[in-house]
């Protein structure tokens, strides 16, 4: 019996190879991850426009036009996408080498924020460095660079992770110094996110369970003392526990009570895009910290559920990429991917919890969606690094070279 095998002419073979090469290139990055990130940013831009369109009616924003925040958010997203493309081209090995230097440089920026005449204050907090064209928030930079630093530290100190003096204490002192600078701004919310990132990476990196439990208990004590010793934070906690008391509803719980009213008005399908009443100068910071409340009012429970589902998928994918990297012995890349997942997950959880009344009010934005240049820019760079990790995983698993 004879078998006939198809023969290819030179042109046909070249076409087949080109087709395979194109498919290989298409598989070189995670397209669903890219589209989820872009969808969150575009969805956020639409809601920022809806939440801010009436702000020029108030004296504070009278010099702005109705599309001011939409235009600036579109500009932020455009710049962030370009920065993300540039960050994607940087090898993970290079990020690992730069991690300690980026961490120290951001520490210096956090110190500069506190210098009179250098740091910019808004509503009693000094969290920004003004560069005329834009304001930079160093705490946003620190969220990303603490991911890289903690991952690099864990890899370098892997053999000492079960020891107190060589493995545990140096990282604790570094994060403690960051925390001190953030509390002086003050920015307790950013400090909480950074602590969760560092703790999460150390736990995943194999830190001694006893020391991990000890630092957890210590941090709870520190946060409790910060709240107890700060009268305005203490009042905010009491207001959070009873937001419908008349004094609280008109005072410290004003934002929370109006956020809950917005969700109540939205019910299942919302009042319709653009139909929010709470954004009409009732709910402060509707385009930043309380964007989810506007989504809940205009698009209802269904709209909020879509946002939660997108963030859940994004965080799950980050952990999958991290697990895949560790499986092929790329420990730094794996811990970085999981750290980015922890960062996005913790910040999104805190913001959603605050909006829904599950957590006390904190000045944290919803990643990728809320108005703000520094936040969107750093989120995009962090997710570009995540995409690069996935890209390098795919190349190595196909037997290629990075």
PARO-171703 format. One record per residue (C-alpha): residue in one letter; residue number from 1; x, y, z. Coordinates in Angstrom, 2 decimals. Layout:
N
REC r   k       X       Y       Z
REC a NUM       X       Y       Z
...
***
This chain:
402
REC r   k       X       Y       Z
REC x   1    0.00    0.00    0.00
REC x   2    1.33    3.39   -0.92
REC x   3    0.65    6.59    0.91
REC x   4    0.54    9.85   -0.99
REC x   5    1.81   12.87    0.92
REC x   6    0.82   16.34   -0.24
REC x   7    3.67   18.27   -1.76
REC x   8    4.13   21.99   -1.33
REC x   9    5.60   24.34   -3.82
REC x  10    8.09   26.89   -2.57
REC x  11    5.45   29.65   -2.54
REC x  12    2.90   27.48   -0.71
REC x  13    5.45   26.41    1.93
REC x  14    6.50   30.02    2.46
REC x  15    2.86   31.03    2.85
REC x  16    2.27   28.25    5.42
REC x  17    5.34   29.27    7.44
REC x  18    4.25   32.92    7.34
REC x  19    0.77   31.95    8.53
REC x  20    2.22   29.92   11.42
REC x  21    4.58   32.77   12.29
REC x  22    1.68   35.25   12.37
REC x  23   -0.33   32.96   14.65
REC x  24    2.73   32.55   16.87
REC x  25    3.06   36.31   17.17
REC x  26   -0.64   36.64   17.97
REC x  27   -0.22   34.10   20.78
REC x  28    2.80   35.97   22.18
REC x  29    0.71   38.16   24.48
REC x  30   -2.51   37.82   26.42
REC x  31   -5.11   39.54   24.26
REC x  32   -8.07   39.04   26.67
REC x  33   -6.03   40.71   29.43
REC x  34   -5.32   43.70   27.20
REC x  35   -8.99   44.07   26.25
REC x  36  -10.19   43.80   29.86
REC x  37   -7.77   46.56   30.91
REC x  38   -8.80   48.79   27.98
REC x  39  -12.49   48.12   28.68
REC x  40  -12.10   49.12   32.34
REC x  41  -10.34   52.36   31.38
REC x  42  -12.88   53.29   28.70
REC x  43  -15.80   52.39   30.97
REC x  44  -14.19   54.50   33.69
REC x  45  -13.74   57.43   31.30
REC x  46  -17.44   57.38   30.38
REC x  47  -18.43   57.31   34.05
REC x  48  -15.93   60.05   34.96
REC x  49  -17.59   62.23   32.32
REC x  50  -21.04   61.42   33.68
REC x  51  -19.95   62.04   37.30
REC x  52  -18.18   65.34   36.55
REC x  53  -20.38   66.93   33.88
REC x  54  -22.24   69.11   36.40
REC x  55  -19.20   70.15   38.47
REC x  56  -18.70   73.49   36.61
REC x  57  -22.03   74.62   38.10
REC x  58  -20.30   74.97   41.49
REC x  59  -18.04   77.97   42.29
REC x  60  -15.05   75.67   42.93
REC x  61  -15.02   74.42   39.33
REC x  62  -16.67   77.43   37.64
REC x  63  -13.68   78.07   35.34
REC x  64  -13.86   74.56   33.87
REC x  65  -16.07   73.50   30.96
REC x  66  -18.37   70.48   31.19
REC x  67  -15.93   68.21   29.33
REC x  68  -12.83   69.28   31.33
REC x  69  -12.43   66.06   33.30
REC x  70  -13.33   63.90   30.29
REC x  71  -10.65   65.59   28.18
REC x  72   -8.00   65.25   30.85
REC x  73   -8.91   61.63   31.58
REC x  74   -8.68   60.82   27.85
REC x  75   -5.24   62.47   27.83
REC x  76   -4.17   60.50   30.92
REC x  77   -5.27   57.23   29.31
REC x  78   -3.45   58.02   26.04
REC x  79   -0.20   58.85   27.84
REC x  80   -0.61   55.79   30.10
REC x  81   -1.06   53.45   27.11
REC x  82    2.13   54.80   25.52
REC x  83    3.98   54.38   28.84
REC x  84    2.60   50.85   29.08
REC x  85    3.89   50.00   25.59
REC x  86    7.35   51.27   26.55
REC x  87    7.29   49.37   29.86
REC x  88    6.29   46.18   28.03
REC x  89    9.51   46.34   26.00
REC x  90   11.65   46.20   29.15
REC x  91   12.79   42.70   30.10
REC x  92   11.78   41.39   33.54
REC x  93   15.46   40.79   34.30
REC x  94   16.03   44.53   33.88
REC x  95   13.12   45.38   36.20
REC x  96   14.67   43.09   38.81
REC x  97   18.03   44.88   38.58
REC x  98   16.35   48.29   38.84
REC x  99   13.98   47.36   41.70
REC x 100   16.15   48.55   44.68
REC x 101   17.05   51.83   42.92
REC x 102   13.44   52.58   41.99
REC x 103   12.39   51.90   45.58
REC x 104   15.02   54.28   47.01
REC x 105   14.22   56.97   44.41
REC x 106   10.52   56.84   45.34
REC x 107   11.45   57.10   49.04
REC x 108   13.24   60.35   48.20
REC x 109   10.12   61.62   46.40
REC x 110    8.01   60.77   49.46
REC x 111   10.39   62.87   51.57
REC x 112   10.21   65.77   49.08
REC x 113    6.40   65.77   49.32
REC x 114    6.74   66.79   52.98
REC x 115    9.14   69.68   52.27
REC x 116    7.32   73.05   52.54
REC x 117    7.13   74.78   49.18
REC x 118    7.87   71.57   47.29
REC x 119    4.96   69.28   48.14
REC x 120    1.48   70.35   47.10
REC x 121   -1.31   70.27   49.68
REC x 122   -4.98   69.59   48.91
REC x 123   -7.71   69.45   51.58
REC x 124   -5.13   69.35   54.38
REC x 125   -3.05   66.52   52.91
REC x 126    0.38   66.86   51.24
REC x 127    0.53   64.00   48.72
REC x 128    1.56   65.56   45.42
REC x 129    4.58   67.04   43.65
REC x 130    3.54   69.72   41.17
REC x 131    5.25   69.82   37.76
REC x 132    2.98   72.58   36.38
REC x 133    1.57   70.42   33.57
REC x 134    0.66   67.56   35.91
REC x 135    0.77   66.53   39.56
REC x 136    2.70   63.40   40.58
REC x 137    1.61   61.33   43.58
REC x 138    4.69   59.40   44.81
REC x 139    2.55   57.02   46.89
REC x 140    1.16   55.65   43.60
REC x 141    4.69   55.01   42.37
REC x 142    5.51   53.27   45.64
REC x 143    2.65   50.77   45.18
REC x 144    4.30   49.48   42.01
REC x 145    7.91   49.71   43.11
REC x 146    7.24   48.00   46.45
REC x 147    5.94   45.04   44.39
REC x 148    9.23   44.89   42.48
REC x 149   11.36   45.51   45.58
REC x 150    9.58   42.93   47.75
REC x 151    9.78   40.32   44.97
REC x 152   13.49   41.01   44.43
REC x 153   14.16   40.99   48.18
REC x 154   12.39   37.65   48.61
REC x 155   14.45   36.08   45.80
REC x 156   17.74   37.46   47.12
REC x 157   17.02   36.47   50.74
REC x 158   15.30   33.16   50.00
REC x 159   17.65   31.18   52.25
REC x 160   17.09   33.60   55.15
REC x 161   13.29   33.92   54.94
REC x 162   12.83   31.76   58.06
REC x 163   15.22   33.94   60.11
REC x 164   14.30   37.10   61.99
REC x 165   17.38   39.31   61.67
REC x 166   18.47   38.53   58.10
REC x 167   15.17   37.77   56.45
REC x 168   12.34   39.49   58.26
REC x 169   13.65   42.66   59.94
REC x 170   15.27   44.49   56.96
REC x 171   12.05   44.37   54.95
REC x 172   10.00   45.36   57.99
REC x 173   12.20   48.41   58.62
REC x 174   11.99   49.48   54.97
REC x 175    8.18   49.23   54.89
REC x 176    8.00   50.88   58.32
REC x 177    9.91   53.90   57.00
REC x 178    7.58   54.11   54.00
REC x 179    4.63   53.92   56.39
REC x 180    5.99   56.74   58.54
REC x 181    6.33   59.03   55.50
REC x 182    2.81   58.17   54.33
REC x 183    1.31   58.81   57.77
REC x 184    2.95   62.23   57.82
REC x 185    1.17   63.20   54.55
REC x 186   -1.27   61.71   55.84
REC x 187   -2.27   58.79   53.58
REC x 188   -3.35   55.83   55.70
REC x 189   -5.12   54.18   52.75
REC x 190   -1.96   53.99   50.60
REC x 191   -0.02   52.71   53.60
REC x 192   -2.59   49.94   54.06
REC x 193   -2.31   48.88   50.40
REC x 194    1.52   48.89   50.48
REC x 195    1.59   46.83   53.70
REC x 196   -0.78   44.28   52.14
REC x 197    1.42   44.05   49.04
REC x 198    4.63   43.52   51.03
REC x 199    2.99   41.06   53.44
REC x 200    1.41   39.12   50.59
REC x 201    4.68   38.74   48.67
REC x 202    6.61   37.74   51.80
REC x 203    3.95   35.13   52.58
REC x 204    4.06   33.74   49.03
REC x 205    7.86   33.79   49.20
REC x 206    7.92   31.42   52.16
REC x 207    8.36   33.64   55.23
REC x 208    8.28   31.90   58.60
REC x 209    4.62   31.46   59.63
REC x 210    5.25   32.58   63.22
REC x 211    6.90   35.80   62.13
REC x 212    4.14   36.39   59.56
REC x 213    1.49   36.05   62.27
REC x 214    3.52   38.29   64.56
REC x 215    3.82   41.10   62.04
REC x 216    0.12   40.77   61.23
REC x 217   -0.80   41.25   64.90
REC x 218    1.69   44.12   65.21
REC x 219    0.22   45.91   62.19
REC x 220   -3.30   45.56   63.57
REC x 221   -2.04   47.14   66.78
REC x 222   -0.29   49.96   64.89
REC x 223   -3.36   50.80   62.80
REC x 224   -5.53   50.68   65.93
REC x 225   -3.20   53.07   67.77
REC x 226   -3.10   55.45   64.79
REC x 227   -6.91   55.57   64.83
REC x 228   -7.17   55.91   68.64
REC x 229   -4.56   58.69   68.82
REC x 230   -6.11   60.64   65.94
REC x 231   -9.36   62.37   66.97
REC x 232  -10.62   62.94   63.40
REC x 233   -9.94   59.32   62.42
REC x 234  -11.70   58.16   65.58
REC x 235  -14.72   60.32   64.76
REC x 236  -14.77   58.89   61.23
REC x 237  -14.89   55.32   62.62
REC x 238  -17.79   56.19   64.93
REC x 239  -19.60   57.91   62.03
REC x 240  -19.02   54.83   59.85
REC x 241  -20.64   52.62   62.50
REC x 242  -23.76   54.82   62.56
REC x 243  -23.93   56.86   59.32
REC x 244  -27.66   57.65   59.61
REC x 245  -27.37   59.56   62.87
REC x 246  -28.26   63.18   62.01
REC x 247  -24.97   64.61   63.28
REC x 248  -22.93   61.94   61.44
REC x 249  -24.97   62.18   58.23
REC x 250  -24.27   65.90   58.05
REC x 251  -20.66   65.52   59.20
REC x 252  -18.09   62.71   59.01
REC x 253  -20.49   60.24   57.36
REC x 254  -21.79   62.70   54.75
REC x 255  -20.01   60.96   51.84
REC x 256  -20.96   57.49   53.04
REC x 257  -24.63   58.31   53.57
REC x 258  -24.96   59.85   50.10
REC x 259  -23.06   56.93   48.54
REC x 260  -25.56   54.51   50.10
REC x 261  -28.45   56.67   48.86
REC x 262  -26.97   56.47   45.34
REC x 263  -26.86   52.65   45.47
REC x 264  -30.40   52.60   46.86
REC x 265  -31.69   54.75   44.00
REC x 266  -30.00   52.55   41.41
REC x 267  -31.72   49.32   42.48
REC x 268  -31.29   46.52   39.89
REC x 269  -30.80   48.29   36.52
REC x 270  -30.14   51.90   37.57
REC x 271  -31.79   55.19   36.68
REC x 272  -29.99   55.38   33.33
REC x 273  -26.62   56.69   32.18
REC x 274  -26.37   60.39   33.07
REC x 275  -29.43   60.28   35.33
REC x 276  -27.67   60.37   38.70
REC x 277  -28.97   62.90   41.22
REC x 278  -26.26   62.33   43.83
REC x 279  -23.54   63.59   41.47
REC x 280  -25.30   66.99   41.43
REC x 281  -23.13   68.33   44.27
REC x 282  -24.55   65.97   46.90
REC x 283  -21.82   63.32   46.71
REC x 284  -18.32   64.86   47.03
REC x 285  -15.47   63.40   44.93
REC x 286  -17.97   61.51   42.75
REC x 287  -15.48   61.32   39.86
REC x 288  -12.62   59.97   42.01
REC x 289  -13.16   58.08   45.27
REC x 290  -16.91   57.49   44.84
REC x 291  -17.14   56.66   41.14
REC x 292  -18.62   53.24   41.96
REC x 293  -21.55   54.94   43.71
REC x 294  -22.39   56.82   40.50
REC x 295  -22.13   53.54   38.57
REC x 296  -24.47   51.95   41.11
REC x 297  -27.01   54.76   40.78
REC x 298  -26.96   55.05   36.98
REC x 299  -26.41   51.40   35.98
REC x 300  -27.71   49.66   39.08
REC x 301  -26.65   46.36   40.63
REC x 302  -25.97   44.95   37.15
REC x 303  -23.44   47.70   36.37
REC x 304  -21.63   47.19   39.69
REC x 305  -21.61   43.42   39.13
REC x 306  -19.93   43.91   35.73
REC x 307  -17.19   46.02   37.32
REC x 308  -16.64   43.45   40.10
REC x 309  -16.52   40.60   37.55
REC x 310  -13.93   42.41   35.40
REC x 311  -11.68   43.07   38.39
REC x 312  -12.10   39.48   39.60
REC x 313  -11.03   38.17   36.18
REC x 314   -8.05   40.54   36.08
REC x 315   -6.80   39.51   39.54
REC x 316   -7.36   35.81   38.84
REC x 317   -5.38   36.11   35.60
REC x 318   -2.49   37.84   37.42
REC x 319   -2.23   34.93   39.86
REC x 320   -2.40   32.42   37.01
REC x 321    0.48   34.17   35.22
REC x 322    2.46   34.26   38.47
REC x 323    1.88   30.56   39.14
REC x 324    2.96   29.75   35.58
REC x 325    6.18   31.77   35.95
REC x 326    7.09   30.06   39.23
REC x 327    6.45   26.66   37.61
REC x 328    9.22   27.37   35.07
REC x 329   11.59   28.68   37.79
REC x 330   11.05   32.41   37.18
REC x 331   10.53   33.18   40.86
REC x 332   10.96   36.96   40.68
REC x 333    8.55   37.20   37.74
REC x 334    6.03   34.95   39.50
REC x 335    6.10   36.93   42.74
REC x 336    5.86   40.20   40.81
REC x 337    2.80   38.99   38.88
REC x 338    1.08   37.88   42.07
REC x 339    2.11   41.14   43.78
REC x 340    0.46   43.14   41.00
REC x 341   -2.67   41.03   41.50
REC x 342   -2.59   41.74   45.25
REC x 343   -2.10   45.47   44.63
REC x 344   -5.00   45.84   42.19
REC x 345   -7.20   43.49   44.24
REC x 346   -6.64   45.15   47.62
REC x 347   -7.10   48.69   46.30
REC x 348  -10.24   47.76   44.35
REC x 349  -11.63   45.91   47.38
REC x 350  -11.01   48.87   49.72
REC x 351  -12.55   51.37   47.29
REC x 352  -15.62   49.17   46.71
REC x 353  -15.90   48.48   50.44
REC x 354  -15.86   52.20   51.23
REC x 355  -18.48   52.96   48.57
REC x 356  -20.76   50.18   49.85
REC x 357  -20.32   51.08   53.52
REC x 358  -18.39   47.90   54.36
REC x 359  -15.23   49.83   55.30
REC x 360  -14.53   53.28   56.82
REC x 361  -13.96   56.10   54.33
REC x 362  -10.46   56.15   52.82
REC x 363   -8.96   58.30   50.09
REC x 364   -8.37   55.47   47.62
REC x 365   -9.45   55.54   43.98
REC x 366  -10.83   52.66   41.91
REC x 367   -7.87   51.35   39.83
REC x 368   -7.96   52.12   36.08
REC x 369  -11.39   53.77   36.35
REC x 370  -11.33   56.77   38.71
REC x 371  -10.18   60.19   37.55
REC x 372   -6.48   60.86   38.06
REC x 373   -3.23   60.88   36.11
REC x 374   -0.78   59.24   38.52
REC x 375   -3.10   56.35   39.35
REC x 376   -3.98   55.41   35.75
REC x 377   -0.36   55.82   34.60
REC x 378    1.10   53.55   37.29
REC x 379   -1.71   51.02   36.89
REC x 380   -0.93   50.77   33.16
REC x 381    2.81   50.37   33.73
REC x 382    2.18   47.68   36.36
REC x 383   -0.16   45.77   34.05
REC x 384    2.32   46.15   31.17
REC x 385    4.90   44.42   33.38
REC x 386    2.32   41.68   34.02
REC x 387    1.84   41.29   30.25
REC x 388    5.63   41.13   29.81
REC x 389    5.83   38.33   32.38
REC x 390    3.16   36.41   30.49
REC x 391    4.97   37.09   27.19
REC x 392    8.27   35.75   28.53
REC x 393    6.47   32.70   29.96
REC x 394    5.02   31.93   26.52
REC x 395    8.33   32.39   24.71
REC x 396   10.22   30.12   27.12
REC x 397    7.53   27.43   27.06
REC x 398    7.75   27.38   23.24
REC x 399   11.49   26.81   23.52
REC x 400   12.44   30.32   22.43
REC x 401   14.79   32.89   23.92
REC x 402   13.86   36.17   25.56
***
